[in-house]
Amino acid sequence: MIMTQADLLAKIAHSSRVYTTGSGTQICADSREILPKLPANSVDLIVTSPPFPLLRKKEYGNEDQHAYVDWLVDFAKAAKDALKDTGSLVLDIGGAYQKGRPVRSLHQYLVLIALVENVGYELAEEFYWYNTAKLPSPIEWVNKRKIRVKDAVNTVWWLSKTDFPKVNLDPVRVPYSQSMKRLLKNPEGYYKPKLRDSGHAIGKAFGQDNGGALPSNLLSYPNSDSNGFYIRTCKQLGQRAHPARFPAALPEFFVKMLTEKDDLVVDIFSGSNTTGRVAERLGRRWLSIEESREYADLSSIRFMEGRELDEIREVYGAVKSGRCPQL
Ligand SMILES: C[S@@+](CC[C@H](N)C(=O)[O-])C[C@H]1O[C@@H](n2cnc3c(N)ncnc32)[C@H](O)[C@@H]1O
């Protein structure tokens, strides 16, 4: 069923709405309260980055890992009802060390197993986000004692309700390698169709230009934005930017691959609303839910690019005062 912006807003108390745009709404609430209000089978994609355990609790041992899993399972259950049968849940979860030990936490794997075995999601595919700009940490094990290497990869679980969620790889094709470009220029001269050792037949189809190569499940994006519009404007307004943002390229990959125009994209831990901004730019409808009023208010800045600082200050003031302006 297609749910219009008005249908969606009718389900959500006015007091929790922070701002709207032509195609989306920012909500300030606990997602566990909002998700059950969404009609069943209405959401095409939930793409999100939950708070990492280390941000929630400084001590992080075995017991806490299980508490974290139980906590996240509650959200995932409610999310499953809201998702269409063709929909997907994409979870970006970073790794962590156990407190005071050079031993890794297993929380992201325990979450995955719980979501598949207990909640009934399918693991469509696991992705790895390589943050090419990650600084070495934790200092004790990596920089000082030099007994562990830099941890620069997050796991990203692509989960679905069925074996065949909606997917289109064409919008996420990547540039061809140099050798593939040479092959495409002169398929006849470059290789002879033959059977590889692996048994794969390398036929004429390999010489066909599809506009780019299929991507792999290793996504390399730096998380290094220190002077983008959101950050710059936060500084100009004397506000502290959200401290745990993901780069726009990460949700963008999944929004392009798993949805089409006018589909509904939801972020249930929206922070600075990177996901909503990406969805708006790509012509998708969006709903973002963030528990902290401060972060939700500040995320409105993302939709004010191109405006004068005075006007931004005024609109941000309207957002903060609870007037829920349309940006
Ligand atoms: C890792 S941050 C997400 C950052 C986001 N991806 C971005 O690019 O800005 C996780 C966010 O989840 C929010 N959060 C924690 N518990 C929540 C809940 N129960 N409902 C909604 N948001 C919650 C936190 O306040 C935090 O801003």
PDBQT file of the ligand as one rigid body, heavy atoms in Angstrom, charges set to zero:
ROOT
HETATM    1  C1  LIG A 401      24.914   6.358  15.710  1.00  0.00    +0.000 C 
HETATM    2  S1  LIG A 401      23.725   7.615  15.898  1.00  0.00    +0.000 S 
HETATM    3  C2  LIG A 401      23.047   7.746  14.273  1.00  0.00    +0.000 C 
HETATM    4  C3  LIG A 401      23.735   8.797  13.440  1.00  0.00    +0.000 C 
HETATM    5  C4  LIG A 401      23.162   8.955  12.049  1.00  0.00    +0.000 C 
HETATM    6  N1  LIG A 401      23.353   7.771  11.239  1.00  0.00    +0.000 N 
HETATM    7  C5  LIG A 401      23.804  10.155  11.363  1.00  0.00    +0.000 C 
HETATM    8  O1  LIG A 401      24.408  10.000  10.290  1.00  0.00    +0.000 OA
HETATM    9  O2  LIG A 401      23.713  11.255  11.932  1.00  0.00    +0.000 OA
HETATM   10  C6  LIG A 401      22.432   6.822  16.781  1.00  0.00    +0.000 C 
HETATM   11  C7  LIG A 401      21.312   7.756  17.238  1.00  0.00    +0.000 C 
HETATM   12  O3  LIG A 401      20.251   6.973  17.787  1.00  0.00    +0.000 OA
HETATM   13  C8  LIG A 401      19.574   7.781  18.740  1.00  0.00    +0.000 C 
HETATM   14  N2  LIG A 401      18.718   6.893  19.569  1.00  0.00    +0.000 N 
HETATM   15  C9  LIG A 401      19.088   6.118  20.617  1.00  0.00    +0.000 A 
HETATM   16  N3  LIG A 401      18.026   5.427  21.098  1.00  0.00    +0.000 NA
HETATM   17  C10 LIG A 401      16.965   5.779  20.331  1.00  0.00    +0.000 A 
HETATM   18  C11 LIG A 401      15.583   5.387  20.319  1.00  0.00    +0.000 A 
HETATM   19  N4  LIG A 401      15.104   4.536  21.233  1.00  0.00    +0.000 N 
HETATM   20  N5  LIG A 401      14.764   5.913  19.371  1.00  0.00    +0.000 NA
HETATM   21  C12 LIG A 401      15.246   6.818  18.480  1.00  0.00    +0.000 A 
HETATM   22  N6  LIG A 401      16.542   7.227  18.446  1.00  0.00    +0.000 NA
HETATM   23  C13 LIG A 401      17.394   6.708  19.350  1.00  0.00    +0.000 A 
HETATM   24  C14 LIG A 401      20.712   8.460  19.473  1.00  0.00    +0.000 C 
HETATM   25  O4  LIG A 401      20.281   9.644  20.141  1.00  0.00    +0.000 OA
HETATM   26  C15 LIG A 401      21.697   8.753  18.318  1.00  0.00    +0.000 C 
HETATM   27  O5  LIG A 401      21.554  10.066  17.829  1.00  0.00    +0.000 OA
ENDROOT
TORSDOF 0
